[in-house]
Amino acid sequence: MVSRIFRDTESTELNRRRQIDTLKVFNDNVTEIQEDVEYKVEFTSGGNNMALLVVLGPDFPLTRPVLKIRPDIVHPWVNESSEVVTAPGLINYTAHSDLGRVVHAIIREFQLRPPQLCTDIGAGASSSQQNDVNSDGRSSPLYGVMYQTSLLSSNSFPDLAKLTLEELKKLDENVDRQDEFLLQHHPDSQKVDMSLENMLMNNEEVAKENLSKEPRLQHLITVVKKKLDVVASLKAQYESHSSEYQKQSEKYAPDNIRDNLRIATVCTDEESERVADEFLNKQLDVETFVTSYMEKRTSFYSRKTREEKLSRQLQELERAGY
């Protein structure tokens, strides 16, 4: 079963969980809104607190995720519904892409080139867009000049100021080139990527190891269940035997034996009196009377003697504190 899962990871829950793990590995401030379905990644851009909502459909990772930015912004990657649609990582998204890397690249774009909030644009944005006309007579987006200015004035990456406008556009449209730029001017980022990649590989190894132990775990669960059944059966037997023991203990307790001897003595005495009355009423002959009467009286004295002896013993034990 385990080998089949890893031969077809695209269609398994394991790959979905791995993609979610990459989201948490490559990004900070990840909040789970709905387990395995919706997540929120909070970040700061240009002094504004923002959040990228990540919604995973039932067919994810076979289908690409839905990414929405809050609050509403103006950016070439974002449509009128505040959904990120034209980010390179999303356009080229496949089941083998890393969700965490895609989201990280989008957030990094917003942090390097802080977008303008729709609430800040207001009515002036419309007039600005009307005045911003290309040489061929077509209107150019407001964010064109805004992002070029943001690129050139970036304090975090002063090397961007050395690039031409064409180079900046190519860099803006290609995530791979952005990675190359970071590696060239910020080599420490490669160490971070390698560290994150190692963490992902370790996570996958742990997941494989856990799955390999599943048959053994199921076997142990079965064994434990059987032993629990045995324990339950033994417990029922113990309770039954314990109840019977309690009854027998009460039945053969010294006090009960003494009381039973006393009752039996009284009964035997009454039976001997009955035999005597029958003889006096000439209901029994002499031989039958003697035999029966002697038997009853012998039993009477025997029981009375034992009852009196046991009573003395119990009294002595009681005085001794037992």
C-alpha positions as CSV (number, residue, x, y, z in Angstrom):
1,M,0.0,0.0,0.0
2,V,2.8,2.4,0.9
3,S,4.6,1.9,-2.4
4,R,1.5,2.6,-4.3
5,I,1.0,5.9,-2.5
6,F,4.5,7.2,-3.4
7,R,4.1,6.1,-7.0
8,D,1.1,8.4,-7.4
9,T,1.6,11.2,-5.0
10,E,-0.3,13.7,-7.1
11,S,-3.6,12.0,-6.3
12,T,-3.0,11.4,-2.6
13,E,-3.6,13.3,0.6
14,L,0.2,13.0,1.4
15,N,1.1,15.3,-1.5
16,R,-1.5,17.8,-0.4
17,R,-0.2,17.8,3.1
18,R,3.4,18.2,1.8
19,Q,2.3,21.3,-0.2
20,I,0.7,22.8,2.9
21,D,3.9,22.1,4.8
22,T,5.9,24.0,2.2
23,L,3.5,27.0,2.7
24,K,4.5,27.0,6.4
25,V,8.2,26.4,5.8
26,F,8.8,29.2,3.2
27,N,6.5,31.8,4.9
28,D,6.1,33.3,8.3
29,N,2.8,34.2,10.0
30,V,0.8,31.4,8.4
31,T,-2.7,31.0,10.0
32,E,-5.0,28.1,9.4
33,I,-8.5,29.3,8.7
34,Q,-10.0,26.0,7.6
35,E,-7.9,22.8,7.9
36,D,-6.5,21.7,4.6
37,V,-8.6,24.3,2.7
38,E,-7.9,27.9,3.6
39,Y,-4.9,29.7,5.0
40,K,-3.8,33.3,5.6
41,V,-0.3,34.6,5.3
42,E,0.2,38.0,6.9
43,F,3.1,40.3,5.9
44,T,4.0,44.0,5.8
45,S,4.5,45.9,2.6
46,G,5.4,49.6,2.5
47,G,4.4,50.1,6.1
48,N,0.9,48.5,5.4
49,N,-0.3,45.3,7.0
50,M,-1.4,42.9,4.3
51,A,-2.7,39.3,4.1
52,L,-2.6,36.8,1.3
53,L,-5.5,34.3,1.5
54,V,-4.7,30.9,0.1
55,V,-7.7,28.7,-0.8
56,L,-7.1,25.1,-1.9
57,G,-9.7,23.4,-4.0
58,P,-10.7,19.7,-3.6
59,D,-8.5,18.7,-6.5
60,F,-5.4,20.6,-5.2
61,P,-2.5,20.1,-6.1
62,L,-3.7,18.9,-9.5
63,T,-5.4,22.4,-9.8
64,R,-3.7,25.6,-8.9
65,P,-4.6,27.4,-5.6
66,V,-6.7,30.6,-5.5
67,L,-4.8,33.5,-4.0
68,K,-6.5,36.7,-2.8
69,I,-4.8,39.8,-1.4
70,R,-6.2,41.9,1.4
71,P,-6.7,44.9,1.4
72,D,-7.4,45.7,-2.2
73,I,-4.4,46.9,-4.2
74,V,-3.3,48.1,-7.6
75,H,-0.9,45.6,-9.2
76,P,-0.4,44.0,-12.6
77,W,-0.7,40.6,-11.1
78,V,-4.0,41.3,-9.4
79,N,-7.5,41.5,-11.0
80,E,-10.5,43.6,-10.1
81,S,-11.6,40.9,-7.5
82,S,-8.3,41.2,-5.7
83,E,-7.3,37.8,-6.9
84,V,-3.7,37.1,-7.9
85,V,-3.9,35.7,-11.4
86,T,-0.9,36.6,-13.5
87,A,2.0,35.9,-11.1
88,P,4.6,33.8,-13.0
89,G,4.5,31.1,-10.4
90,L,0.7,30.7,-10.8
91,I,0.7,30.9,-14.6
92,N,3.3,28.1,-14.7
93,Y,1.8,26.2,-11.8
94,T,1.8,22.4,-11.9
95,A,1.3,19.6,-9.4
96,H,5.0,19.5,-8.9
97,S,5.3,23.2,-7.9
98,D,5.9,24.1,-4.3
99,L,3.0,26.1,-3.0
100,G,5.3,27.7,-0.4
101,R,7.7,29.0,-3.0
102,V,4.9,30.4,-5.2
103,V,3.4,32.3,-2.3
104,H,6.8,33.5,-1.0
105,A,7.6,34.9,-4.5
106,I,4.3,36.8,-4.6
107,I,4.8,38.2,-1.1
108,R,8.4,39.1,-2.0
109,E,7.1,41.0,-5.0
110,F,4.8,43.0,-2.9
111,Q,7.5,43.7,-0.4
112,L,10.1,44.8,-2.9
113,R,7.6,46.9,-4.8
114,P,5.0,48.0,-2.3
115,P,1.7,48.3,-4.2
116,Q,-0.6,51.2,-3.8
117,L,-3.8,50.6,-1.9
118,C,-7.1,51.2,-3.7
119,T,-8.2,53.3,-0.7
120,D,-5.2,55.6,-1.2
121,I,-5.8,56.1,-4.9
122,G,-9.4,57.5,-4.6
123,A,-10.8,59.7,-7.3
124,G,-7.4,61.0,-8.2
125,A,-6.4,57.7,-9.7
126,S,-8.9,58.0,-12.6
127,S,-7.6,61.4,-13.6
128,S,-4.0,60.3,-13.3
129,Q,-4.7,57.3,-15.6
130,Q,-6.4,59.5,-18.2
131,N,-3.3,61.8,-18.3
132,D,-0.9,58.9,-18.5
133,V,-0.9,58.2,-22.2
134,N,1.7,56.3,-24.3
135,S,3.3,57.8,-27.4
136,D,1.1,55.5,-29.6
137,G,-2.1,57.0,-28.0
138,R,-3.0,54.1,-25.7
139,S,-3.4,54.5,-22.0
140,S,-0.8,52.9,-19.8
141,P,-1.6,51.6,-16.3
142,L,-1.0,53.8,-13.3
143,Y,1.1,51.2,-11.7
144,G,3.7,51.3,-14.5
145,V,5.5,54.5,-13.4
146,M,4.7,53.8,-9.7
147,Y,6.5,50.4,-9.7
148,Q,9.4,51.6,-11.8
149,T,10.0,54.4,-9.3
150,S,9.7,51.9,-6.4
151,L,12.3,49.7,-8.1
152,L,14.8,52.4,-8.6
153,S,14.4,53.8,-5.1
154,S,14.6,50.5,-3.3
155,N,16.8,50.7,-0.2
156,S,16.9,47.0,0.3
157,F,18.3,46.2,-3.2
158,P,20.4,49.2,-4.4
159,D,21.7,47.1,-7.2
160,L,18.3,47.4,-8.9
161,A,19.1,51.1,-9.7
162,K,21.9,49.9,-12.0
163,L,19.5,48.0,-14.3
164,T,17.8,49.4,-17.3
165,L,14.1,49.7,-17.7
166,E,14.0,46.7,-20.0
167,E,16.1,44.7,-17.6
168,L,13.8,45.6,-14.8
169,K,10.7,44.5,-16.8
170,K,12.3,41.2,-17.6
171,L,13.3,40.7,-13.9
172,D,9.7,41.6,-12.9
173,E,8.2,39.0,-15.2
174,N,10.5,36.1,-14.4
175,V,10.7,34.6,-10.9
176,D,13.7,32.5,-12.0
177,R,15.6,35.6,-12.9
178,Q,14.7,37.1,-9.6
179,D,16.2,34.1,-7.9
180,E,19.4,34.4,-9.9
181,F,19.6,38.1,-9.0
182,L,19.3,37.3,-5.3
183,L,21.9,34.6,-5.5
184,Q,24.3,37.0,-7.3
185,H,23.9,40.0,-5.0
186,H,22.7,38.2,-1.8
187,P,24.5,34.8,-1.7
188,D,23.2,34.2,1.8
189,S,19.8,33.6,0.4
190,Q,21.1,30.4,-1.2
191,K,22.0,29.0,2.2
192,V,18.5,29.8,3.3
193,D,17.0,28.0,0.3
194,M,19.2,25.0,0.9
195,S,18.3,24.9,4.5
196,L,14.6,25.0,3.7
197,E,15.1,22.3,1.0
198,N,16.8,20.1,3.5
199,M,13.9,20.6,5.9
200,L,11.4,19.6,3.3
201,M,13.4,16.4,2.5
202,N,13.6,15.6,6.1
203,N,9.9,16.0,6.5
204,E,9.3,13.7,3.5
205,E,11.7,11.1,5.0
206,V,9.8,11.3,8.4
207,A,6.5,10.8,6.5
208,K,7.8,7.8,4.7
209,E,9.2,6.3,7.9
210,N,5.8,6.9,9.6
211,L,4.0,5.2,6.8
212,S,6.4,2.2,6.8
213,K,5.5,1.7,10.4
214,E,1.8,1.7,9.8
215,P,1.5,-2.2,9.3
216,R,3.4,-2.8,12.5
217,L,1.2,-0.2,14.3
218,Q,-2.0,-1.9,13.0
219,H,-0.7,-5.3,14.1
220,L,0.0,-3.9,17.6
221,I,-3.4,-2.3,17.7
222,T,-5.0,-5.7,16.9
223,V,-2.9,-7.4,19.6
224,V,-3.8,-4.8,22.2
225,K,-7.5,-5.1,21.3
226,K,-7.3,-8.9,21.8
227,K,-5.6,-8.5,25.1
228,L,-8.2,-6.0,26.1
229,D,-10.9,-8.5,25.3
230,V,-9.1,-11.1,27.5
231,V,-8.8,-8.5,30.3
232,A,-12.5,-7.8,30.1
233,S,-13.3,-11.5,30.2
234,L,-11.0,-12.0,33.2
235,K,-12.5,-9.0,34.9
236,A,-16.0,-10.5,34.5
237,Q,-14.9,-13.8,35.9
238,Y,-13.2,-12.1,38.8
239,E,-16.3,-10.1,39.6
240,S,-18.4,-13.3,39.5
241,H,-16.0,-15.2,41.7
242,S,-15.6,-12.2,44.0
243,S,-19.4,-12.1,44.5
244,E,-19.5,-15.8,45.1
245,Y,-16.7,-15.5,47.6
246,Q,-18.5,-12.8,49.4
247,K,-21.6,-14.9,49.7
248,Q,-19.6,-17.9,51.0
249,S,-17.6,-15.7,53.4
250,E,-20.8,-14.4,54.9
251,K,-22.4,-17.9,55.0
252,Y,-19.4,-19.4,56.8
253,A,-18.6,-16.4,59.0
254,P,-18.2,-17.4,62.7
255,D,-21.2,-15.3,63.8
256,N,-23.4,-16.9,61.1
257,I,-22.3,-20.4,62.1
258,R,-23.1,-19.6,65.8
259,D,-26.5,-18.3,64.9
260,N,-27.3,-21.3,62.7
261,L,-26.2,-23.7,65.5
262,R,-28.5,-21.8,67.9
263,I,-31.4,-22.1,65.5
264,A,-30.7,-25.8,64.8
265,T,-30.5,-26.4,68.6
266,V,-33.9,-24.9,69.2
267,C,-35.4,-26.8,66.3
268,T,-34.0,-30.1,67.6
269,D,-35.3,-29.4,71.1
270,E,-38.7,-28.8,69.7
271,E,-38.6,-32.0,67.6
272,S,-37.7,-34.0,70.7
273,E,-40.7,-32.5,72.6
274,R,-42.9,-33.4,69.7
275,V,-41.8,-37.0,69.8
276,A,-42.5,-37.1,73.6
277,D,-46.0,-35.7,73.1
278,E,-46.7,-38.3,70.4
279,F,-45.6,-41.1,72.8
280,L,-47.7,-39.7,75.6
281,N,-50.7,-39.6,73.3
282,K,-49.9,-43.3,72.5
283,Q,-49.2,-42.4,68.9
284,L,-45.7,-44.2,69.1
285,D,-44.7,-47.5,70.7
286,V,-42.0,-47.7,73.3
287,E,-39.2,-48.9,70.9
288,T,-39.9,-46.2,68.3
289,F,-40.1,-43.5,70.9
290,V,-36.8,-44.4,72.6
291,T,-34.9,-44.6,69.3
292,S,-36.3,-41.3,67.9
293,Y,-36.2,-39.4,71.2
294,M,-32.6,-40.4,72.0
295,E,-31.5,-39.4,68.5
296,K,-33.2,-35.9,68.8
297,R,-31.7,-35.3,72.3
298,T,-28.3,-36.4,71.3
299,S,-28.3,-34.0,68.3
300,F,-29.7,-31.3,70.6
301,Y,-26.9,-31.6,73.2
302,S,-24.2,-31.9,70.5
303,R,-25.3,-28.7,68.7
304,K,-25.9,-26.8,72.0
305,T,-22.4,-27.7,73.1
306,R,-20.8,-26.5,69.9
307,E,-22.9,-23.3,69.9
308,E,-21.8,-22.5,73.5
309,K,-18.2,-23.2,72.8
310,L,-18.2,-21.1,69.6
311,S,-19.9,-18.3,71.5
312,R,-17.2,-18.3,74.2
313,Q,-14.4,-18.2,71.5
314,L,-16.1,-15.3,69.7
315,Q,-16.4,-13.4,73.0
316,E,-12.7,-14.0,73.8
317,L,-11.7,-12.8,70.3
318,E,-13.9,-9.7,70.7
319,R,-12.3,-8.9,74.1
320,A,-8.9,-9.3,72.5
321,G,-9.8,-6.7,69.9
322,Y,-10.3,-8.9,66.8
